Amino acid sequence: MKNESTSRFTRRCISLFLIFLFSFLASNAQCGVKVKSSDESTMRAALAEMDQGHLHEASQQMRRVAQRNPKAAEPQFWLGMLAVRNGFNTTGIRKYFTKCIDLCPNYPNALAHYYMGMILYTDERYEEATAELETYFRMANHCDDKAQTAVYEEASAYLHWSRFLAEAMLNTVPFDPEPLPGVSSKRDESLPFITVDGQRCYYLRKVPKKKDPSSFTVNDLEQSRWALFCSEWKDSAFSAGKELSSPFNQGSPEGSVSLTADGHHIFFSRITNSGGYANSDLFVGEWNTATEKWVVERLGSAINGDRSWESQPSVSADGQWLYFASNRKGGQGGTDIWRCHRLKNGDWSRPENLGSRVNTTGNEKFPFIHADGHTLYFVSDGWQGFGGYDVYFINLAEGNAQPTNLGLPINTEDDELSFGVTADGQRAYYPGRLKDSRSSEVLIFDLYPAARPEAMRYCQLQVDCPGKKSRHESFMLPLSRSQALTFSEEGFLPAIVCASGKKWREGTTVTLLDSTSSLDLHFLPGSRLSEHDEQLLDAWAEWLINHPQVHIAVECPTMPEAKAVCDYLKYKKKLRAERLECRGGTQYVKRQIRLL
């Protein structure tokens, strides 16, 4: 866990340490049993040889002192320092500093505790490493000896990681992954995506390479390629999966995919080769219901750069936001996560970098925006982790939020790549390899509560407009709270309803009229607006702001109710008074908005 990088850091610091070591000779630092007076001259001679750089002679003499003084800590300390001088002999460092601290837990030289901290860190005994390194700092902070403070910066790094890993080891998270039935096979699978309705799983599977009729290579059939597959939910499990037909899997490798909630648009990356330059670009496919085929096109130059790598798209459930990874200019460094939003004319905005709250000078990849629209999962080697790429999550709706590491044992010292969460937030999935597995699989597991996004449900309804063909709309609803939904058509007043995923009834139909629209209000005593009412009127206000030519009358069975609605729209939502007419009385049986 970061051992290799910190070890390189250790070696860089050794050269600085050696500059000062010569000044650090025989000390009066004693602990417990002292060296016999008859051996003091031998020890001084050994230190003199060490000062002259005669490490072999110094080691021989110091070992004799140690043998004749087996309970004295000081010879063990110097033998450890000789191991440091002698090519950073890790075996010697481990042997002698361990014995030194065993004989004298409070040895009065800070370096003994520094090297003991290194040993314990290497052994993944992070709590003990933290204690030794903290002892080093307590001593070094009150010491003028440059030899003891020369490794101060590296000790800071070790202490930082020891504390982080010690806490992580004490707070491991529940994790019991299993292969996703139907999708996982004896072949390698990678980069899964489960649609928000849970009915399909897209993924890459390694399959035999298609034989080229013009090739006579014997091993053609033994070669493999990654192909894009889809498994459909049947009864209680996913099917074994089928390779996607044209326009996919036609020779240009495709990467991970992401679909909108209605399943009408699929976003994916594809490796292209133009002018001998291999590049990854983002593509979008639209489902043609007449031909039952995908119509694919490359996203525009505002998203795809000529000399930048765009990949790993993740589209929001409503299709309004597109997240992706790119090494384009203007980022924080390395590969960053970017996003763009859908404009009113259907085009995409210019990508914006998610900034330092997500991106680092390292690499951030594989964004996954959950169906709740604000919980983002991604992988990074730039944030503090356990080695390589780790998985993190962040609530983008919270302006001061920082990414959270998913923790051990989900993250390991290996690379974790790609991560997704089901719409209900209960289960997570990713490509991985179980202990006894020979191939990579799509693994699924229960996600612990603290890492879950907002639970969402995929819902559908029918929208009727007089004189027009009925249409079906799909959307995501939170399970634990209500949300205002607006269904509109040019020339009609909208139908606005508040609903929660938990109480949603499939088969619901809303009807749009050109002159009136119902107001589903739940007044509190005294004709005060409820939280539900305000949520509903907020949606109405947004629609009215976007249609400034519309004037309406608010009609309610009582005038206080009608006035409460009008006052909210005028004073809270800042709509002009001349656009609103307030009507109340028993002749108004329904609460509704009428077009003037």
Secondary structure, 3 states (H helix, E strand, C coil): CCHHHHHHHHHHHHHHHHHHHCCCCCCCCCCEECCCHHHHHHHHHHHHHHHCCCHHHHHHHHHHHHHHCCCEHHHHHHHHHHHHHCCCCHHHHHHHHHHHHHHCCCCCCHHHHHHHHHHHHHCCCHHHHHHHHHHHHHHHCCCCCHHHHCCHHHHHHHHHHHHHHHHHHHCCCCCCCEECCCCCCCCCEEEEEECCCCCEEEEEEEEECCCCCCCCCHHHHHCEEEEEEEEEEECCEECCCEECCCCCCCCCCEEEEEECCCCCEEEEEEEEEECCEEEEEEEEEEEECCCCEEEEEECCCCCCCCCCCEEEEEECCCCCEEEEEECCCCCCCCCEEEEEEECCCCCECCCEECCCCCCCCCCEEEEEECCCCCEEEEEECCCCCCCCCEEEEEECCCCCCCCEECCCCCCCCCCCCCCEECCCCCEEEEEECCCCCCCCEEEEEECCHHHCCCCEEEEEEEEECCCCCCEEEEEEEECCCCEEEEECCCCCCCEEEEECCCCCCCCCEEECCCCEEECCCCCECCCECCHHHHHHHHHHHHHHHHCCCCCEEEEECCHHHHHHHHHHHHHHCCCCHHHEEEEECCCCCCCEEEEC
